Amino acid sequence: MDIRSLGYLRIGTTDLAAWRRYTLDLLGMVEGVGSTDTTLHVRVDDRIRRFSFVATDADRLLAAGFELPNARALAEAAEELEAHGFPVKHADDATLAERRVQGLIHVDDPAGNPLELYWGQAQDHTPLGTPYGNRFVTGDHLGLGHVVLPAPDMDSAVAFYEHLLGFQLRDRMKLPPAAVPTGEPGRDFYWMNFLSPNARHHSLGLYPGALPPGIVHFMVETDSLDAVGYCLDRMNAAGVPIASTLGRHSNDHMVSFYAQAPGGFQVEYGWDGLLVDPASWTTKEITADSLWGHQWNG
Protein backbone atom coordinates (compact mmCIF):
# COMPACT_ATOMS: atom_id res chain seq x y z
CA MET A 1 0.00 0.00 0.00
CA ASP A 2 1.45 3.33 -1.07
CA ILE A 3 0.81 5.56 1.94
CA ARG A 4 3.15 8.55 1.92
CA SER A 5 2.59 10.43 5.18
CA LEU A 6 0.39 11.48 8.07
CA GLY A 7 -1.49 14.27 6.35
CA TYR A 8 -3.96 15.68 8.86
CA LEU A 9 -5.78 15.16 12.15
CA ARG A 10 -9.45 15.78 12.90
CA ILE A 11 -10.18 16.24 16.59
CA GLY A 12 -13.52 16.61 18.33
CA THR A 13 -13.60 19.09 21.19
CA THR A 14 -15.96 20.34 23.88
CA ASP A 15 -14.05 23.66 24.02
CA LEU A 16 -13.36 25.03 20.57
CA ALA A 17 -12.31 28.42 21.96
CA ALA A 18 -9.59 26.76 24.06
CA TRP A 19 -8.15 25.03 20.98
CA ARG A 20 -8.23 28.33 19.09
CA ARG A 21 -6.08 29.98 21.77
CA TYR A 22 -3.85 26.92 22.09
CA THR A 23 -3.07 26.44 18.40
CA LEU A 24 -2.93 30.05 17.24
CA ASP A 25 -1.60 31.94 20.26
CA LEU A 26 0.62 29.30 21.88
CA LEU A 27 1.69 26.84 19.17
CA GLY A 28 2.06 29.62 16.60
CA MET A 29 -0.14 28.10 13.92
CA VAL A 30 -2.46 29.91 11.49
CA GLU A 31 -6.21 29.73 11.04
CA GLY A 32 -7.17 28.13 7.74
CA VAL A 33 -9.89 29.09 5.31
CA GLY A 34 -13.32 27.59 5.81
CA SER A 35 -13.39 27.82 9.62
CA THR A 36 -16.85 28.32 11.13
CA ASP A 37 -18.43 28.75 14.54
CA THR A 38 -18.26 24.98 15.01
CA THR A 39 -15.04 24.05 13.17
CA LEU A 40 -11.53 25.48 13.38
CA HIS A 41 -9.19 24.62 10.51
CA VAL A 42 -5.49 25.16 11.16
CA ARG A 43 -2.55 25.61 8.76
CA VAL A 44 1.12 24.96 9.44
CA ASP A 45 2.40 24.95 5.83
CA ASP A 46 1.13 25.29 2.25
CA ARG A 47 -1.62 22.71 2.68
CA ILE A 48 -5.08 24.19 3.12
CA ARG A 49 -5.28 22.56 6.55
CA ARG A 50 -3.38 20.08 8.70
CA PHE A 51 -5.74 20.14 11.69
CA SER A 52 -9.50 20.45 12.05
CA PHE A 53 -11.06 20.91 15.48
CA VAL A 54 -14.78 20.21 15.48
CA ALA A 55 -17.25 21.10 18.25
CA THR A 56 -18.59 17.80 19.61
CA ASP A 57 -20.12 16.44 22.81
CA ALA A 58 -16.86 14.70 23.84
CA ASP A 59 -13.13 15.22 23.39
CA ARG A 60 -11.94 12.54 20.99
CA LEU A 61 -9.99 11.77 17.86
CA LEU A 62 -12.31 11.96 14.87
CA ALA A 63 -9.78 10.78 12.29
CA ALA A 64 -6.11 10.45 11.47
CA GLY A 65 -5.70 11.19 7.77
CA PHE A 66 -2.99 9.39 5.80
CA GLU A 67 -2.07 10.59 2.33
CA LEU A 68 -1.68 8.49 -0.82
CA PRO A 69 -0.29 9.80 -4.11
CA ASN A 70 -3.25 9.39 -6.48
CA ALA A 71 -6.64 7.84 -7.26
CA ARG A 72 -5.18 4.52 -8.37
CA ALA A 73 -3.29 4.10 -5.10
CA LEU A 74 -6.45 4.84 -3.11
CA ALA A 75 -8.51 2.34 -5.13
CA GLU A 76 -5.88 -0.34 -4.61
CA ALA A 77 -5.77 0.44 -0.89
CA ALA A 78 -9.56 0.06 -0.63
CA GLU A 79 -9.45 -3.31 -2.40
CA GLU A 80 -6.62 -4.57 -0.21
CA LEU A 81 -8.31 -3.50 3.01
CA GLU A 82 -11.58 -5.16 2.04
CA ALA A 83 -9.75 -8.34 1.02
CA HIS A 84 -8.20 -8.53 4.48
CA GLY A 85 -11.50 -8.07 6.30
CA PHE A 86 -11.40 -4.33 7.00
CA PRO A 87 -14.60 -2.70 5.68
CA VAL A 88 -14.12 0.66 3.99
CA LYS A 89 -16.60 3.44 3.38
CA HIS A 90 -16.11 5.72 0.39
CA ALA A 91 -16.60 9.39 1.18
CA ASP A 92 -19.59 11.15 -0.35
CA ASP A 93 -19.31 14.40 -2.30
CA ALA A 94 -20.09 16.54 0.75
CA THR A 95 -17.25 14.94 2.74
CA LEU A 96 -14.80 15.36 -0.15
CA ALA A 97 -15.75 19.03 -0.40
CA GLU A 98 -15.41 19.55 3.35
CA ARG A 99 -12.01 17.79 3.53
CA ARG A 100 -10.82 19.57 0.34
CA VAL A 101 -9.53 16.29 -1.14
CA GLN A 102 -10.13 14.45 -4.42
CA GLY A 103 -10.76 10.99 -2.98
CA LEU A 104 -11.16 9.49 0.50
CA ILE A 105 -12.07 6.27 2.26
CA HIS A 106 -12.89 5.70 5.93
CA VAL A 107 -11.58 2.63 7.77
CA ASP A 108 -10.94 1.66 11.40
CA ASP A 109 -7.71 0.00 12.49
CA PRO A 110 -7.86 -3.12 14.74
CA ALA A 111 -8.04 -0.93 17.85
CA GLY A 112 -11.02 0.98 16.47
CA ASN A 113 -8.99 4.11 15.74
CA PRO A 114 -10.73 6.02 12.90
CA LEU A 115 -8.56 6.53 9.82
CA GLU A 116 -9.11 8.43 6.59
CA LEU A 117 -6.99 7.51 3.56
CA TYR A 118 -7.08 10.18 0.89
CA TRP A 119 -5.40 11.78 -2.10
CA GLY A 120 -5.38 15.20 -3.75
CA GLN A 121 -5.58 17.65 -0.84
CA ALA A 122 -5.89 21.31 -1.80
CA GLN A 123 -3.07 23.78 -1.23
CA ASP A 124 -3.22 27.32 0.08
CA HIS A 125 -0.74 29.44 -1.86
CA THR A 126 -1.01 32.53 0.34
CA PRO A 127 1.95 33.28 2.64
CA LEU A 128 1.64 31.37 5.92
CA GLY A 129 2.57 34.31 8.13
CA THR A 130 2.94 32.56 11.48
CA PRO A 131 2.57 34.97 14.42
CA TYR A 132 6.10 34.46 15.78
CA GLY A 133 8.03 33.80 12.58
CA ASN A 134 8.19 30.11 13.44
CA ARG A 135 8.25 27.52 10.67
CA PHE A 136 7.17 23.89 10.75
CA VAL A 137 8.97 20.90 9.23
CA THR A 138 6.38 19.13 7.07
CA GLY A 139 6.07 18.66 3.31
CA ASP A 140 4.74 15.94 1.03
CA HIS A 141 7.50 13.55 2.05
CA LEU A 142 7.24 13.97 5.84
CA GLY A 143 3.66 14.99 6.60
CA LEU A 144 2.50 17.07 9.53
CA GLY A 145 4.52 15.29 12.25
CA HIS A 146 3.46 12.23 14.21
CA VAL A 147 0.56 10.93 16.23
CA VAL A 148 0.46 8.32 19.00
CA LEU A 149 -2.68 6.19 19.10
CA PRO A 150 -3.91 3.63 21.65
CA ALA A 151 -3.59 -0.02 20.64
CA PRO A 152 -4.47 -2.44 23.46
CA ASP A 153 -4.16 -5.40 21.07
CA MET A 154 -0.66 -4.48 19.99
CA ASP A 155 0.09 -7.50 17.81
CA SER A 156 -2.98 -6.90 15.64
CA ALA A 157 -2.25 -3.19 15.35
CA VAL A 158 1.38 -3.68 14.34
CA ALA A 159 0.41 -6.30 11.77
CA PHE A 160 -2.20 -3.92 10.31
CA TYR A 161 0.16 -0.97 9.92
CA GLU A 162 3.31 -2.87 9.04
CA HIS A 163 2.08 -5.69 6.82
CA LEU A 164 -1.09 -4.19 5.35
CA LEU A 165 -0.57 -0.41 5.25
CA GLY A 166 3.14 -0.80 4.47
CA PHE A 167 4.63 1.17 7.35
CA GLN A 168 8.16 0.28 8.48
CA LEU A 169 8.63 -0.70 12.11
CA ARG A 170 11.46 1.53 13.31
CA ASP A 171 11.84 0.89 17.05
CA ARG A 172 10.21 -0.83 20.00
CA MET A 173 10.32 0.01 23.70
CA LYS A 174 9.24 -1.92 26.78
CA LEU A 175 6.88 -0.08 29.12
CA PRO A 176 6.48 -1.13 32.77
CA PRO A 177 2.97 -2.07 33.98
CA ALA A 178 2.70 1.24 35.85
CA ALA A 179 2.89 3.08 32.50
CA VAL A 180 -0.15 1.19 31.17
CA PRO A 181 -2.85 1.48 33.86
CA THR A 182 -5.52 0.04 31.56
CA GLY A 183 -3.45 -3.03 30.69
CA GLU A 184 -3.87 -6.66 31.64
CA PRO A 185 -3.03 -7.63 35.23
CA GLY A 186 0.06 -9.74 35.77
CA ARG A 187 2.02 -8.49 32.77
CA ASP A 188 5.75 -7.87 33.25
CA PHE A 189 5.94 -5.28 30.48
CA TYR A 190 4.19 -3.96 27.37
CA TRP A 191 5.61 -3.08 23.97
CA MET A 192 5.28 0.39 22.54
CA ASN A 193 6.01 0.59 18.81
CA PHE A 194 7.13 3.34 16.42
CA LEU A 195 6.43 3.15 12.68
CA SER A 196 6.59 5.31 9.57
CA PRO A 197 5.87 5.18 5.83
CA ASN A 198 8.56 7.77 5.05
CA ALA A 199 11.93 9.15 6.18
CA ARG A 200 10.59 10.69 9.38
CA HIS A 201 11.72 8.36 12.16
CA HIS A 202 8.12 7.78 13.17
CA SER A 203 4.86 9.16 11.89
CA LEU A 204 2.92 6.84 14.17
CA GLY A 205 3.38 5.58 17.70
CA LEU A 206 1.26 2.76 19.12
CA TYR A 207 0.64 2.84 22.86
CA PRO A 208 -0.48 -0.47 24.44
CA GLY A 209 -3.28 0.93 26.61
CA ALA A 210 -6.72 2.46 26.18
CA LEU A 211 -7.34 6.20 26.50
CA PRO A 212 -10.76 7.92 26.38
CA PRO A 213 -9.80 10.64 23.84
CA GLY A 214 -8.47 7.97 21.45
CA ILE A 215 -5.16 9.84 21.12
CA VAL A 216 -2.07 9.98 23.35
CA HIS A 217 -0.35 12.96 21.74
CA PHE A 218 0.54 14.56 18.45
CA MET A 219 3.89 16.10 17.57
CA VAL A 220 4.74 19.07 15.39
CA GLU A 221 8.33 19.89 14.47
CA THR A 222 9.83 23.36 14.09
CA ASP A 223 12.95 24.35 12.20
CA SER A 224 14.83 25.88 15.15
CA LEU A 225 15.58 25.22 18.80
CA ASP A 226 14.71 28.83 19.59
CA ALA A 227 11.16 28.28 18.30
CA VAL A 228 10.79 25.44 20.79
CA GLY A 229 12.10 27.60 23.62
CA TYR A 230 9.86 30.52 22.76
CA CYS A 231 6.83 28.22 22.68
CA LEU A 232 7.79 26.77 26.05
CA ASP A 233 7.94 30.30 27.45
CA ARG A 234 4.48 31.05 26.05
CA MET A 235 3.08 27.87 27.61
CA ASN A 236 4.54 28.74 31.00
CA ALA A 237 3.29 32.32 30.81
CA ALA A 238 -0.21 31.06 29.97
CA GLY A 239 -0.19 28.62 32.88
CA VAL A 240 -0.45 25.53 30.68
CA PRO A 241 0.72 22.42 32.58
CA ILE A 242 3.98 21.07 31.17
CA ALA A 243 3.66 17.29 31.09
CA SER A 244 7.35 16.73 30.32
CA THR A 245 10.33 19.05 30.51
CA LEU A 246 12.64 19.77 27.60
CA GLY A 247 14.69 16.75 26.54
CA ARG A 248 16.08 14.75 23.61
CA HIS A 249 14.50 11.42 22.71
CA SER A 250 16.69 8.38 22.21
CA ASN A 251 14.90 7.04 19.13
CA ASP A 252 14.15 10.01 16.86
CA HIS A 253 16.60 12.42 18.59
CA MET A 254 13.86 15.05 18.79
CA VAL A 255 14.51 17.89 21.24
CA SER A 256 11.08 18.65 22.61
CA PHE A 257 8.73 19.26 25.50
CA TYR A 258 5.18 18.03 26.11
CA ALA A 259 2.30 20.27 27.15
CA GLN A 260 -1.21 19.35 28.22
CA ALA A 261 -3.79 20.13 25.55
CA PRO A 262 -7.47 21.09 25.94
CA GLY A 263 -8.68 17.62 24.92
CA GLY A 264 -7.22 15.59 27.77
CA PHE A 265 -4.10 14.51 25.88
CA GLN A 266 -0.73 16.10 25.10
CA VAL A 267 1.10 17.98 22.36
CA GLU A 268 4.80 17.50 21.70
CA TYR A 269 6.61 20.52 20.27
CA GLY A 270 10.04 19.68 18.90
CA TRP A 271 13.09 20.32 16.75
CA ASP A 272 15.84 18.31 15.01
CA GLY A 273 14.00 15.04 14.44
CA LEU A 274 15.92 12.16 12.89
CA LEU A 275 15.46 11.34 9.20
CA VAL A 276 16.30 7.78 8.22
CA ASP A 277 17.00 5.78 5.07
CA PRO A 278 14.26 3.14 5.04
CA ALA A 279 16.34 0.86 2.80
CA SER A 280 19.14 0.59 5.35
CA TRP A 281 17.23 0.98 8.62
CA THR A 282 17.41 -1.81 11.21
CA THR A 283 14.65 -2.13 13.81
CA LYS A 284 15.93 -1.92 17.38
CA GLU A 285 14.73 -2.01 20.97
CA ILE A 286 15.36 1.25 22.73
CA THR A 287 15.87 0.92 26.49
CA ALA A 288 15.42 4.55 27.52
CA ASP A 289 12.85 7.06 26.35
CA SER A 290 15.31 9.94 26.26
CA LEU A 291 19.03 10.68 26.21
CA TRP A 292 18.50 13.59 28.62
CA GLY A 293 15.65 15.63 30.06
CA HIS A 294 11.98 14.77 29.52
CA GLN A 295 11.21 14.63 33.22
CA TRP A 296 7.53 13.67 33.45
CA ASN A 297 5.26 15.58 35.79
CA GLY A 298 2.56 13.47 37.39
C-alpha positions as CSV (number, residue, x, y, z in Angstrom):
1,M,0.0,0.0,0.0
2,D,1.5,3.3,-1.1
3,I,0.8,5.6,1.9
4,R,3.2,8.6,1.9
5,S,2.6,10.4,5.2
6,L,0.4,11.5,8.1
7,G,-1.5,14.3,6.3
8,Y,-4.0,15.7,8.9
9,L,-5.8,15.2,12.1
10,R,-9.4,15.8,12.9
11,I,-10.2,16.2,16.6
12,G,-13.5,16.6,18.3
13,T,-13.6,19.1,21.2
14,T,-16.0,20.3,23.9
15,D,-14.1,23.7,24.0
16,L,-13.4,25.0,20.6
17,A,-12.3,28.4,22.0
18,A,-9.6,26.8,24.1
19,W,-8.1,25.0,21.0
20,R,-8.2,28.3,19.1
21,R,-6.1,30.0,21.8
22,Y,-3.9,26.9,22.1
23,T,-3.1,26.4,18.4
24,L,-2.9,30.1,17.2
25,D,-1.6,31.9,20.3
26,L,0.6,29.3,21.9
27,L,1.7,26.8,19.2
28,G,2.1,29.6,16.6
29,M,-0.1,28.1,13.9
30,V,-2.5,29.9,11.5
31,E,-6.2,29.7,11.0
32,G,-7.2,28.1,7.7
33,V,-9.9,29.1,5.3
34,G,-13.3,27.6,5.8
35,S,-13.4,27.8,9.6
36,T,-16.9,28.3,11.1
37,D,-18.4,28.8,14.5
38,T,-18.3,25.0,15.0
39,T,-15.0,24.0,13.2
40,L,-11.5,25.5,13.4
41,H,-9.2,24.6,10.5
42,V,-5.5,25.2,11.2
43,R,-2.5,25.6,8.8
44,V,1.1,25.0,9.4
45,D,2.4,24.9,5.8
46,D,1.1,25.3,2.2
47,R,-1.6,22.7,2.7
48,I,-5.1,24.2,3.1
49,R,-5.3,22.6,6.6
50,R,-3.4,20.1,8.7
51,F,-5.7,20.1,11.7
52,S,-9.5,20.5,12.0
53,F,-11.1,20.9,15.5
54,V,-14.8,20.2,15.5
55,A,-17.2,21.1,18.2
56,T,-18.6,17.8,19.6
57,D,-20.1,16.4,22.8
58,A,-16.9,14.7,23.8
59,D,-13.1,15.2,23.4
60,R,-11.9,12.5,21.0
61,L,-10.0,11.8,17.9
62,L,-12.3,12.0,14.9
63,A,-9.8,10.8,12.3
64,A,-6.1,10.4,11.5
65,G,-5.7,11.2,7.8
66,F,-3.0,9.4,5.8
67,E,-2.1,10.6,2.3
68,L,-1.7,8.5,-0.8
69,P,-0.3,9.8,-4.1
70,N,-3.3,9.4,-6.5
71,A,-6.6,7.8,-7.3
72,R,-5.2,4.5,-8.4
73,A,-3.3,4.1,-5.1
74,L,-6.4,4.8,-3.1
75,A,-8.5,2.3,-5.1
76,E,-5.9,-0.3,-4.6
77,A,-5.8,0.4,-0.9
78,A,-9.6,0.1,-0.6
79,E,-9.4,-3.3,-2.4
80,E,-6.6,-4.6,-0.2
81,L,-8.3,-3.5,3.0
82,E,-11.6,-5.2,2.0
83,A,-9.7,-8.3,1.0
84,H,-8.2,-8.5,4.5
85,G,-11.5,-8.1,6.3
86,F,-11.4,-4.3,7.0
87,P,-14.6,-2.7,5.7
88,V,-14.1,0.7,4.0
89,K,-16.6,3.4,3.4
90,H,-16.1,5.7,0.4
91,A,-16.6,9.4,1.2
92,D,-19.6,11.1,-0.4
93,D,-19.3,14.4,-2.3
94,A,-20.1,16.5,0.8
95,T,-17.3,14.9,2.7
96,L,-14.8,15.4,-0.1
97,A,-15.8,19.0,-0.4
98,E,-15.4,19.6,3.3
99,R,-12.0,17.8,3.5
100,R,-10.8,19.6,0.3
101,V,-9.5,16.3,-1.1
102,Q,-10.1,14.4,-4.4
103,G,-10.8,11.0,-3.0
104,L,-11.2,9.5,0.5
105,I,-12.1,6.3,2.3
106,H,-12.9,5.7,5.9
107,V,-11.6,2.6,7.8
108,D,-10.9,1.7,11.4
109,D,-7.7,0.0,12.5
110,P,-7.9,-3.1,14.7
111,A,-8.0,-0.9,17.8
112,G,-11.0,1.0,16.5
113,N,-9.0,4.1,15.7
114,P,-10.7,6.0,12.9
115,L,-8.6,6.5,9.8
116,E,-9.1,8.4,6.6
117,L,-7.0,7.5,3.6
118,Y,-7.1,10.2,0.9
119,W,-5.4,11.8,-2.1
120,G,-5.4,15.2,-3.7
121,Q,-5.6,17.7,-0.8
122,A,-5.9,21.3,-1.8
123,Q,-3.1,23.8,-1.2
124,D,-3.2,27.3,0.1
125,H,-0.7,29.4,-1.9
126,T,-1.0,32.5,0.3
127,P,1.9,33.3,2.6
128,L,1.6,31.4,5.9
129,G,2.6,34.3,8.1
130,T,2.9,32.6,11.5
131,P,2.6,35.0,14.4
132,Y,6.1,34.5,15.8
133,G,8.0,33.8,12.6
134,N,8.2,30.1,13.4
135,R,8.3,27.5,10.7
136,F,7.2,23.9,10.8
137,V,9.0,20.9,9.2
138,T,6.4,19.1,7.1
139,G,6.1,18.7,3.3
140,D,4.7,15.9,1.0
141,H,7.5,13.5,2.0
142,L,7.2,14.0,5.8
143,G,3.7,15.0,6.6
144,L,2.5,17.1,9.5
145,G,4.5,15.3,12.2
146,H,3.5,12.2,14.2
147,V,0.6,10.9,16.2
148,V,0.5,8.3,19.0
149,L,-2.7,6.2,19.1
150,P,-3.9,3.6,21.7
151,A,-3.6,0.0,20.6
152,P,-4.5,-2.4,23.5
153,D,-4.2,-5.4,21.1
154,M,-0.7,-4.5,20.0
155,D,0.1,-7.5,17.8
156,S,-3.0,-6.9,15.6
157,A,-2.3,-3.2,15.4
158,V,1.4,-3.7,14.3
159,A,0.4,-6.3,11.8
160,F,-2.2,-3.9,10.3
161,Y,0.2,-1.0,9.9
162,E,3.3,-2.9,9.0
163,H,2.1,-5.7,6.8
164,L,-1.1,-4.2,5.4
165,L,-0.6,-0.4,5.2
166,G,3.1,-0.8,4.5
167,F,4.6,1.2,7.3
168,Q,8.2,0.3,8.5
169,L,8.6,-0.7,12.1
170,R,11.5,1.5,13.3
171,D,11.8,0.9,17.0
172,R,10.2,-0.8,20.0
173,M,10.3,0.0,23.7
174,K,9.2,-1.9,26.8
175,L,6.9,-0.1,29.1
176,P,6.5,-1.1,32.8
177,P,3.0,-2.1,34.0
178,A,2.7,1.2,35.8
179,A,2.9,3.1,32.5
180,V,-0.1,1.2,31.2
181,P,-2.9,1.5,33.9
182,T,-5.5,0.0,31.6
183,G,-3.5,-3.0,30.7
184,E,-3.9,-6.7,31.6
185,P,-3.0,-7.6,35.2
186,G,0.1,-9.7,35.8
187,R,2.0,-8.5,32.8
188,D,5.7,-7.9,33.2
189,F,5.9,-5.3,30.5
190,Y,4.2,-4.0,27.4
191,W,5.6,-3.1,24.0
192,M,5.3,0.4,22.5
193,N,6.0,0.6,18.8
194,F,7.1,3.3,16.4
195,L,6.4,3.1,12.7
196,S,6.6,5.3,9.6
197,P,5.9,5.2,5.8
198,N,8.6,7.8,5.1
199,A,11.9,9.1,6.2
200,R,10.6,10.7,9.4
201,H,11.7,8.4,12.2
202,H,8.1,7.8,13.2
203,S,4.9,9.2,11.9
204,L,2.9,6.8,14.2
205,G,3.4,5.6,17.7
206,L,1.3,2.8,19.1
207,Y,0.6,2.8,22.9
208,P,-0.5,-0.5,24.4
209,G,-3.3,0.9,26.6
210,A,-6.7,2.5,26.2
211,L,-7.3,6.2,26.5
212,P,-10.8,7.9,26.4
213,P,-9.8,10.6,23.8
214,G,-8.5,8.0,21.5
215,I,-5.2,9.8,21.1
216,V,-2.1,10.0,23.4
217,H,-0.4,13.0,21.7
218,F,0.5,14.6,18.4
219,M,3.9,16.1,17.6
220,V,4.7,19.1,15.4
221,E,8.3,19.9,14.5
222,T,9.8,23.4,14.1
223,D,13.0,24.3,12.2
224,S,14.8,25.9,15.2
225,L,15.6,25.2,18.8
226,D,14.7,28.8,19.6
227,A,11.2,28.3,18.3
228,V,10.8,25.4,20.8
229,G,12.1,27.6,23.6
230,Y,9.9,30.5,22.8
231,C,6.8,28.2,22.7
232,L,7.8,26.8,26.1
233,D,7.9,30.3,27.5
234,R,4.5,31.0,26.0
235,M,3.1,27.9,27.6
236,N,4.5,28.7,31.0
237,A,3.3,32.3,30.8
238,A,-0.2,31.1,30.0
239,G,-0.2,28.6,32.9
240,V,-0.5,25.5,30.7
241,P,0.7,22.4,32.6
242,I,4.0,21.1,31.2
243,A,3.7,17.3,31.1
244,S,7.3,16.7,30.3
245,T,10.3,19.0,30.5
246,L,12.6,19.8,27.6
247,G,14.7,16.8,26.5
248,R,16.1,14.8,23.6
249,H,14.5,11.4,22.7
250,S,16.7,8.4,22.2
251,N,14.9,7.0,19.1
252,D,14.1,10.0,16.9
253,H,16.6,12.4,18.6
254,M,13.9,15.1,18.8
255,V,14.5,17.9,21.2
256,S,11.1,18.7,22.6
257,F,8.7,19.3,25.5
258,Y,5.2,18.0,26.1
259,A,2.3,20.3,27.2
260,Q,-1.2,19.4,28.2
261,A,-3.8,20.1,25.6
262,P,-7.5,21.1,25.9
263,G,-8.7,17.6,24.9
264,G,-7.2,15.6,27.8
265,F,-4.1,14.5,25.9
266,Q,-0.7,16.1,25.1
267,V,1.1,18.0,22.4
268,E,4.8,17.5,21.7
269,Y,6.6,20.5,20.3
270,G,10.0,19.7,18.9
271,W,13.1,20.3,16.8
272,D,15.8,18.3,15.0
273,G,14.0,15.0,14.4
274,L,15.9,12.2,12.9
275,L,15.5,11.3,9.2
276,V,16.3,7.8,8.2
277,D,17.0,5.8,5.1
278,P,14.3,3.1,5.0
279,A,16.3,0.9,2.8
280,S,19.1,0.6,5.3
281,W,17.2,1.0,8.6
282,T,17.4,-1.8,11.2
283,T,14.6,-2.1,13.8
284,K,15.9,-1.9,17.4
285,E,14.7,-2.0,21.0
286,I,15.4,1.2,22.7
287,T,15.9,0.9,26.5
288,A,15.4,4.5,27.5
289,D,12.9,7.1,26.3
290,S,15.3,9.9,26.3
291,L,19.0,10.7,26.2
292,W,18.5,13.6,28.6
293,G,15.6,15.6,30.1
294,H,12.0,14.8,29.5
295,Q,11.2,14.6,33.2
296,W,7.5,13.7,33.5
297,N,5.3,15.6,35.8
298,G,2.6,13.5,37.4
